[in-house]
Amino acid sequence: MKTKEINGFTHVAYEGVTFSEAEMLQRSKEYHEWNDKRRSVRDISAREFPRKILDQIIMTASTAPSGAHKQPWIFCVVSDAEIKSKIRTAAEKEEYDSYHGRMSERWLDDLKPIGTDWQKPFLEQAPYLVVLFKKVYDKDANGGKVNNYYVNESVGIAAGMFISAVHHAGLVTLTHTPSPMNFLSEILERPDNERAFLVLPVGYAADDVYVPDLRRKELEEVAVYY
């Protein structure tokens, strides 16, 4: 492998794969068509699957770019029934308060086509709950603060890649964001430099699942070319 020293650090030659324009178009079309089948599924089966599949999904998410390559994320995987029950109880308390006073009428109206409410049974039913934490800073060997950069952007990209990898593996997930989420740090006993970012239940879709018949925006609605 070819290497080069830049600013005193070793860089390796990029070994990308080159496709013909026809292959690129076909691959990008197939990738879009597959991802267009992805849905946020709230009815998740308790059927188990090997943890090594989830390991690979997490490793794929961890290939995400990050500010100064700090990789400021931690994927906390919960399969223990008692811990999942605690998370559901705490999450539903926050969700109940949100649906009964915190959310505006417009927000509640916007949620009606999706069919959600304050009850979150998937938090116990899914074989795995993945709680994604952002590391607002790291710590050195003496406990001192070490800066991380563009933390929200970096963790958001990793979350998107995680969701895509789950779908690629033939499983389902959804993004659950109870607010506030401080209870997750307490239940999972996470250090004070971490903040909960997302809860992602992962599993097989339950039998006979229905999802909203939602329309995704067309290219001209989401892209502007100059």
Secondary structure in CASP SS format (residue, H / E / C, confidence):
PFRMAT SS
TARGET T0000
AUTHOR 0000-0000-0000
METHOD secondary structure of the structure
MODEL  1
M C 1.00
K C 1.00
T E 1.00
K E 1.00
E E 1.00
I E 1.00
N C 1.00
G C 1.00
F E 1.00
T E 1.00
H E 1.00
V E 1.00
A C 1.00
Y C 1.00
E C 1.00
G C 1.00
V C 1.00
T C 1.00
F C 1.00
S C 1.00
E H 1.00
A H 1.00
E H 1.00
M H 1.00
L H 1.00
Q H 1.00
R H 1.00
S H 1.00
K H 1.00
E H 1.00
Y H 1.00
H H 1.00
E H 1.00
W H 1.00
N H 1.00
D C 1.00
K C 1.00
R C 1.00
R C 1.00
S E 1.00
V C 1.00
R C 1.00
D C 1.00
I E 1.00
S C 1.00
A C 1.00
R C 1.00
E C 1.00
F C 1.00
P C 1.00
R H 1.00
K H 1.00
I H 1.00
L H 1.00
D H 1.00
Q H 1.00
I H 1.00
I H 1.00
M H 1.00
T H 1.00
A H 1.00
S C 1.00
T C 1.00
A C 1.00
P C 1.00
S C 1.00
G E 1.00
A C 1.00
H C 1.00
K C 1.00
Q C 1.00
P C 1.00
W E 1.00
I E 1.00
F E 1.00
C E 1.00
V E 1.00
V E 1.00
S C 1.00
D C 1.00
A H 1.00
E H 1.00
I H 1.00
K H 1.00
S H 1.00
K H 1.00
I H 1.00
R H 1.00
T H 1.00
A H 1.00
A H 1.00
E H 1.00
K H 1.00
E H 1.00
E H 1.00
Y H 1.00
D H 1.00
S H 1.00
Y H 1.00
H H 1.00
G H 1.00
R H 1.00
M C 1.00
S C 1.00
E H 1.00
R H 1.00
W H 1.00
L H 1.00
D H 1.00
D H 1.00
L H 1.00
K C 1.00
P C 1.00
I C 1.00
G C 1.00
T C 1.00
D C 1.00
W C 1.00
Q C 1.00
K C 1.00
P C 1.00
F H 1.00
L H 1.00
E H 1.00
Q H 1.00
A C 1.00
P C 1.00
Y E 1.00
L E 1.00
V E 1.00
V E 1.00
L E 1.00
F E 1.00
K E 1.00
K E 1.00
V C 1.00
Y E 1.00
D E 1.00
K E 1.00
D C 1.00
A C 1.00
N C 1.00
G C 1.00
G C 1.00
K E 1.00
V E 1.00
N E 1.00
N C 1.00
Y E 1.00
Y C 1.00
V H 1.00
N H 1.00
E H 1.00
S H 1.00
V H 1.00
G H 1.00
I H 1.00
A H 1.00
A H 1.00
G H 1.00
M H 1.00
F H 1.00
I H 1.00
S H 1.00
A H 1.00
V H 1.00
H H 1.00
H H 1.00
A C 1.00
G C 1.00
L C 1.00
V E 1.00
T E 1.00
L C 1.00
T C 1.00
H E 1.00
T C 1.00
P C 1.00
S C 1.00
P C 1.00
M C 1.00
N H 1.00
F H 1.00
L H 1.00
S H 1.00
E H 1.00
I H 1.00
L H 1.00
E C 1.00
R C 1.00
P C 1.00
D C 1.00
N C 1.00
E E 1.00
R E 1.00
A E 1.00
F E 1.00
L E 1.00
V E 1.00
L E 1.00
P E 1.00
V E 1.00
G E 1.00
Y C 1.00
A E 1.00
A C 1.00
D C 1.00
D C 1.00
V C 1.00
Y C 1.00
V C 1.00
P C 1.00
D C 1.00
L C 1.00
R C 1.00
R C 1.00
K C 1.00
E C 1.00
L H 1.00
E H 1.00
E H 1.00
V H 1.00
A C 1.00
V C 1.00
Y C 1.00
Y C 1.00
END
